[in-house]
Amino acid sequence: MNVVIKSIFLIGFLMQTLTSWSQEQPHIIVILTDDMGFSDIGAFGGNFVPTPRLDQFALEGSRFTQYYSASPICSPSRTSILTGMFPAEWNFTTFLNNRRSNELAEQANYLHVHAPSIAKILKGAGYTTAHFGKWHMGGGRDIKNAPKFKKYGFDEHASTYESPEPDPVLTATDWIWSDVDSVKRWDRTAYFVDKTLDFLRRHQGTPCFVNLWPDDMHDPWVPEENRRQSGQFPMNPKEEAAFKLVLAEFDKQMGRLFDGLRELGIAENTVVIFTSDNGALPSFKGSRNGGLRGTKLSLYEGGIRMPFIVRWPGQVPAGATDSVSVLNSTDLVPTLAHIATAEIPANYKGDGEDRKSVWLGTPAPRTKDMYWEYGRNDYAFNFPRGRDRSPNLAIRSGKWKLLMDNHKNNPELYNMEMDRYETRNVADAHPDIVKELRTKLITWRTYLPELTTGRANPPVD
């Protein structure tokens, strides 16, 4: 009898332990690459160089082939992930530059501290937070008064030149990178991976949220092989040979991260999201974007449709591919808040949807429309030339995607279920659809905040 009682007790204890483990808040890591094309890596059809670690990571998680960034360029796309809102609502429509350039572009100099932040939301649920990598939402150049990382909810940070608190080992000179930086260009991803693993190691027992935002695969591509060249780089840092070497190294460093999570014993209870901020440029004749039309700086698919992988063992199906569900970068805030059992502020008015159930393997249509604005005037917007140059406004509603320029009657309508490569403008064949979507798009644009005196530099409180 005692043996039976002990067995029942043991079974009860194990069930309670397993239940407790399943309810434990997972660690969360958002890996945001810089300028990685839709098909740079093998898991999304790339064949530039083998990417075995990222491909294996994709097999251990789920791939989503209709994930969209809220912008085709870095600063606004990053803002959408942090806030869960379309970046134009915070006067971000292109990359942040110096004060004069930002003013002429009709945009803010930095993200207002009153903007919502996924880091703040998760801190409210007991998470310890960190940002390692590129920021580019304020700071750098002559923007000296951008809010510090703590204002956005981050406990620790190590970032690049384009941030309010540049890491000295990455910024020996007043520019994005330099030959005399302590951490060389080719070692930066490794440095950010080291920072991430050290942070997780020091905070064992506490749920952690990490933005791991390396500045690879942004050019210039400066491979480690040039280390022995004394700062003279024999390869053109904008050509494919250099790109391939940097991509191979990037894959290696992602492997170090995944190995490190296992060594720490936390891989099974860590949600890892992998994506890119915007499309590739140069795209090598579209090969980096899987043949999608457009590149970085374009609202065609090549500029905004990104690779997206989620790994969460025991929760997210392994080896699955969802080509049906439409996701957006603004979705990360409500989805991660749900996963972390974090409370979203009552006055929060986000643009994303809680897509946890989609991540967990149940494809579902999108309820909310998606909107884009890239550029409010012709200043400082280096649109691609030729057929890759898109209008500056876009909306996707269901299967339909409409693009048009503000104050112009030049609609382009594409059926994304039948024409993902945007080869056939069917606006003339569907005037009712054009009218409906144009009304939605112009209404959305009309109610966006205009940049007024002082808004570019709101006070930091």
C-alpha positions in Angstrom: 0.0 0.0 0.0 2.8 2.4 0.9 4.3 1.7 -2.5 1.0 2.6 -4.2 0.6 5.8 -2.2 4.2 6.8 -2.9 3.6 6.2 -6.6 0.5 8.2 -6.7 2.3 11.0 -4.8 5.2 10.9 -7.3 2.9 11.0 -10.3 1.0 13.9 -8.8 4.2 15.7 -8.1 5.5 15.2 -11.7 2.2 16.4 -13.1 2.3 19.5 -11.0 5.9 20.1 -12.0 5.1 19.7 -15.7 2.1 22.0 -15.4 4.2 24.6 -13.7 6.8 24.3 -16.4 4.2 24.7 -19.2 2.9 27.8 -17.5 6.3 29.3 -16.9 6.9 32.5 -18.8 9.3 31.8 -21.7 12.3 33.8 -22.6 11.8 35.8 -25.8 14.4 36.7 -28.3 13.6 38.8 -31.4 16.4 38.5 -34.0 16.0 41.3 -36.5 18.5 41.2 -39.3 19.3 44.3 -41.3 18.5 44.4 -45.0 18.2 40.6 -45.3 16.2 39.6 -48.5 13.2 37.3 -48.5 15.4 34.5 -50.0 18.9 35.1 -48.6 18.9 31.9 -46.6 18.3 28.3 -47.7 15.1 27.9 -45.7 13.4 30.5 -47.9 14.9 29.3 -51.2 18.3 31.0 -51.1 21.3 29.3 -52.7 24.1 31.9 -52.3 25.9 29.9 -49.7 24.9 27.1 -47.4 23.1 28.4 -44.3 22.8 25.1 -42.3 22.2 26.6 -38.9 19.4 28.9 -39.9 17.9 26.1 -42.0 18.0 23.7 -39.1 16.5 26.4 -36.9 13.6 26.7 -39.4 13.1 22.9 -39.3 12.8 23.1 -35.5 10.2 25.9 -35.9 7.6 27.2 -38.3 8.1 29.4 -41.4 5.6 32.0 -42.4 5.8 33.2 -46.0 3.3 36.1 -45.8 4.9 38.2 -43.1 5.2 41.9 -43.8 7.4 44.7 -42.4 5.5 47.9 -41.8 8.1 49.8 -43.8 10.7 49.2 -46.6 13.4 51.0 -44.6 15.0 50.6 -41.2 13.9 53.3 -38.8 10.2 53.1 -39.3 10.3 49.3 -39.6 12.0 49.0 -36.2 9.5 51.4 -34.7 6.6 49.2 -35.8 8.1 46.2 -34.0 8.8 48.2 -30.8 5.4 49.9 -30.7 3.0 47.6 -32.5 1.9 50.7 -34.5 2.3 51.8 -38.1 5.4 54.0 -37.9 3.9 56.9 -39.9 1.7 57.5 -36.8 4.9 58.6 -35.0 6.2 60.6 -38.0 8.7 58.0 -39.2 8.5 57.5 -42.9 12.2 57.0 -43.9 15.5 56.4 -42.2 16.5 59.0 -39.5 19.3 61.3 -40.6 20.5 64.6 -39.3 18.2 67.4 -38.0 18.1 69.3 -41.2 17.4 66.2 -43.3 14.7 65.0 -40.9 13.0 68.4 -41.0 13.0 68.5 -44.8 11.6 64.9 -44.9 8.8 66.0 -42.5 9.7 63.5 -39.8 10.7 63.3 -36.2 14.3 63.2 -34.9 13.6 60.3 -32.5 10.9 58.1 -31.2 8.8 59.9 -28.6 9.2 58.3 -25.1 5.4 58.3 -24.8 5.2 55.8 -27.6 4.3 52.3 -26.5 7.2 49.8 -26.1 7.1 46.0 -26.0 10.0 46.2 -23.6 7.9 48.3 -21.1 5.0 46.0 -21.5 7.0 42.9 -20.8 8.8 44.6 -17.8 5.4 45.0 -16.3 5.0 41.2 -16.4 8.3 40.6 -14.6 10.7 40.4 -17.6 14.3 41.6 -17.6 15.0 43.4 -20.9 17.9 44.1 -23.1 18.6 45.5 -26.6 21.8 44.4 -28.4 22.4 45.7 -31.8 21.2 48.4 -34.2 18.6 50.9 -32.9 18.2 53.7 -35.4 15.1 55.2 -33.8 17.0 58.2 -32.5 20.6 59.2 -31.8 23.7 59.6 -34.0 24.8 62.4 -36.3 23.7 65.7 -34.7 20.8 64.1 -32.7 22.4 64.5 -29.2 19.2 64.6 -27.1 17.5 61.4 -28.0 16.0 59.5 -25.0 18.2 56.8 -23.4 17.4 53.1 -23.7 15.9 53.1 -20.2 13.2 55.4 -21.3 12.0 52.7 -23.7 12.1 50.0 -21.0 15.5 48.4 -21.5 17.5 47.3 -18.5 20.7 46.7 -20.5 22.0 47.6 -24.0 24.9 47.6 -26.4 24.2 49.5 -29.6 25.8 51.1 -32.6 26.4 54.6 -33.7 22.8 55.3 -34.7 21.5 55.1 -31.1 21.3 57.4 -28.0 24.1 55.5 -26.2 26.6 54.1 -28.7 28.8 51.3 -27.4 32.4 52.6 -27.3 34.0 49.4 -28.7 31.8 49.8 -31.8 32.2 53.6 -32.3 35.8 54.7 -32.1 34.9 57.4 -34.6 31.8 59.5 -35.1 30.4 57.3 -37.7 28.6 53.9 -38.3 31.8 51.8 -38.4 35.5 52.3 -38.6 38.7 50.3 -39.2 39.9 51.4 -35.7 36.8 50.1 -33.8 37.8 47.7 -31.1 35.2 45.3 -32.4 35.7 45.1 -36.1 33.0 45.1 -38.7 33.2 41.4 -39.3 33.0 40.6 -35.6 29.9 42.7 -34.7 27.3 39.9 -35.0 29.5 37.7 -32.8 29.7 40.5 -30.3 26.0 40.9 -30.1 25.5 37.2 -29.7 28.0 37.2 -26.9 26.2 40.0 -25.2 22.9 38.1 -25.5 24.2 34.9 -24.1 26.0 36.7 -21.2 22.8 38.5 -20.4 20.7 35.3 -20.3 23.4 33.6 -18.2 23.4 36.3 -15.6 19.6 36.4 -15.3 18.8 32.7 -15.0 15.6 32.1 -13.2 14.1 35.3 -14.5 12.1 35.6 -17.8 14.2 37.6 -20.2 13.3 39.6 -23.3 16.1 40.4 -25.8 16.2 42.4 -29.0 19.1 40.9 -30.9 19.3 43.3 -33.8 22.6 42.8 -35.7 23.5 45.2 -38.5 24.3 42.4 -40.8 23.2 41.9 -43.6 23.5 45.6 -44.3 26.3 46.6 -46.6 29.2 47.4 -46.7 30.0 43.7 -46.5 33.4 43.4 -44.8 34.3 39.7 -44.4 36.6 38.4 -41.7 38.9 37.2 -44.4 40.1 40.7 -44.8 41.5 40.8 -41.3 45.0 40.2 -42.6 44.7 43.1 -45.1 45.5 45.8 -42.6 42.3 47.7 -43.2 42.6 47.5 -47.0 39.7 45.4 -48.3 40.4 43.7 -51.6 36.8 42.8 -52.3 34.2 45.4 -53.3 32.1 45.6 -50.1 28.9 46.0 -52.2 29.5 42.9 -54.5 28.3 39.4 -54.2 31.6 37.8 -53.3 31.8 39.8 -50.1 28.1 39.3 -49.4 28.4 35.5 -49.5 31.3 35.5 -47.0 29.4 37.7 -44.6 26.2 35.6 -44.9 28.1 32.5 -44.1 29.6 34.1 -41.0 26.2 35.4 -40.0 24.8 31.8 -40.2 27.7 30.6 -38.1 27.0 33.2 -35.4 23.3 32.3 -35.3 24.4 28.8 -34.7 26.5 29.9 -31.8 23.4 31.6 -30.3 21.3 28.4 -30.7 24.1 26.3 -29.2 24.4 28.7 -26.3 20.7 28.5 -25.5 21.0 24.7 -25.3 24.2 25.0 -23.1 22.3 27.3 -20.7 19.5 24.7 -20.6 16.8 27.2 -21.7 16.4 26.4 -25.4 13.2 24.5 -24.7 11.6 27.4 -22.9 12.7 30.2 -25.3 10.6 31.8 -28.1 13.0 32.8 -30.8 11.7 35.0 -33.7 13.8 35.5 -36.8 13.1 38.1 -39.4 14.4 41.2 -41.3 13.6 44.9 -41.1 13.2 45.4 -44.8 14.1 44.0 -48.2 17.6 43.6 -49.7 19.6 46.2 -51.6 21.5 45.5 -53.7 19.2 42.6 -54.6 21.4 41.0 -57.3 18.7 41.3 -60.0 16.0 40.2 -57.5 17.6 36.9 -56.6 17.9 38.0 -52.9 14.1 38.7 -52.8 13.0 35.4 -54.3 12.0 37.1 -57.6 9.6 39.4 -55.8 9.2 42.8 -57.4 11.0 45.7 -55.7 13.8 46.1 -53.2 14.5 48.0 -50.0 13.0 51.5 -50.4 10.0 50.0 -52.3 6.5 49.2 -51.3 6.4 46.3 -53.8 6.7 42.9 -52.2 10.5 42.8 -52.4 10.8 45.7 -50.0 8.3 44.6 -47.4 7.7 40.8 -47.5 10.3 39.3 -45.1 11.4 35.9 -44.0 9.8 35.0 -40.7 10.6 32.0 -38.5 9.3 31.2 -35.0 10.8 28.5 -32.8 9.2 27.5 -29.5 9.6 23.8 -28.8 6.5 22.0 -27.8 4.3 25.0 -28.8 5.1 26.1 -32.3 4.9 23.1 -34.8 8.3 22.0 -36.0 9.0 21.9 -39.7 5.7 23.6 -40.6 5.2 26.3 -43.3 2.2 28.6 -43.2 1.7 30.3 -46.6 -1.8 31.3 -45.9 -1.8 33.6 -42.8 -0.9 37.2 -43.4 1.3 38.6 -40.6 2.7 42.1 -39.9 5.5 43.5 -37.8 3.0 45.3 -35.7 1.6 41.9 -34.6 4.6 41.2 -32.4 3.5 43.5 -29.5 0.0 41.9 -28.9 1.3 38.4 -29.7 4.3 38.5 -27.4 2.3 40.1 -24.7 -0.2 37.2 -24.8 2.6 34.7 -24.8 4.3 36.4 -21.8 0.9 36.9 -20.0 1.7 40.6 -20.0 -1.0 43.2 -19.6 -1.3 45.7 -22.4 -2.2 49.3 -21.2 -5.9 50.1 -21.4 -5.2 53.2 -23.6 -3.1 51.3 -26.1 -4.3 51.7 -29.7 -2.1 49.3 -31.6 -2.4 48.3 -35.3 -1.3 44.7 -34.9 -3.3 41.5 -34.2 -2.7 38.8 -31.6 -1.5 36.0 -33.8 -0.4 33.5 -31.1 -2.8 30.9 -32.4 -1.4 31.3 -35.9 2.1 30.9 -34.5 1.0 27.7 -32.7 -0.2 26.1 -35.9 -3.7 27.3 -36.8 -3.7 29.4 -40.0 -6.2 32.2 -40.0 -7.2 35.2 -42.2 -6.2 38.7 -41.1 -8.9 40.9 -39.6 -7.2 44.3 -39.8 -6.0 46.0 -43.0 -2.3 46.9 -43.3 -1.1 50.4 -44.3 2.2 51.8 -45.5 3.6 55.3 -46.1 7.1 55.7 -47.4 8.1 59.3 -47.7 6.0 62.4 -47.4 7.7 64.4 -50.2 10.4 63.9 -52.8 13.3 65.0 -50.5 15.8 62.4 -49.4 13.9 59.4 -50.7 16.1 57.2 -52.8 13.4 55.2 -54.4 14.6 52.4 -56.7 14.5 53.2 -60.4 12.5 51.6 -63.1 9.9 49.0 -62.4 11.0 48.7 -58.8 10.0 52.2 -57.9 6.7 52.1 -56.2 4.1 54.7 -55.2 4.6 56.0 -51.6 1.3 54.7 -50.1 -0.1 51.1 -49.9 -2.8 49.1 -48.3 -3.3 45.3 -48.2 -6.9 44.2 -47.5 -7.6 40.5 -47.8 -6.2 39.3 -51.1 -6.0 42.8 -52.6 -3.1 45.2 -52.5 -3.5 48.8 -53.7 -0.6 51.2 -54.2 -0.9 54.9 -55.1 0.9 58.2 -54.6 -0.6 60.8 -52.2 -2.5 63.5 -54.0 -2.3 61.5 -57.3 -4.7 59.3 -59.1 -2.3 56.5 -60.1 -3.7 53.4 -58.5 -2.1 50.0 -58.9 -4.1 47.0 -57.8 -2.8 43.5 -57.4 -4.4 40.2 -56.4 -1.9 38.8 -54.0 -3.3 35.3 -54.1 -2.8 35.0 -57.8 0.0 37.5 -58.5 2.6 37.7 -55.7 5.1 39.0 -58.1 3.0 42.0 -59.0 3.2 41.6 -62.7 -0.4 42.6 -63.6 -2.0 45.8 -62.5 -5.8 45.0 -62.5 -7.0 48.4 -61.3 -9.0 49.1 -64.5 -10.8 45.7 -64.2 -11.9 46.3 -60.6 -12.9 49.9 -60.2 -15.2 49.2 -57.2 -12.3 47.5 -55.3 -10.0 50.5 -56.2 -12.6 53.0 -55.0 -13.1 51.1 -51.7 -9.4 50.7 -50.9 -8.4 54.2 -52.1 -11.0 55.6 -49.7 -9.6 53.6 -46.8 -6.0 54.5 -47.7 -6.6 58.2 -48.2 -8.7 58.4 -45.0 -5.8 56.7 -43.0 -3.3 59.1 -44.5 -5.4 62.1 -43.8 -5.6 61.4 -40.1 -1.8 60.8 -39.7 -0.1 63.4 -37.5 1.6 66.2 -39.4 5.0 67.3 -38.2 4.5 70.6 -36.3 7.1 72.9 -34.7 8.6 71.2 -31.7 7.3 67.7 -32.5 10.6 66.7 -34.1 12.2 67.3 -30.8 9.6 66.7 -28.1 10.8 67.2 -24.5 12.1 64.1 -22.8 10.3 63.7 -19.5 
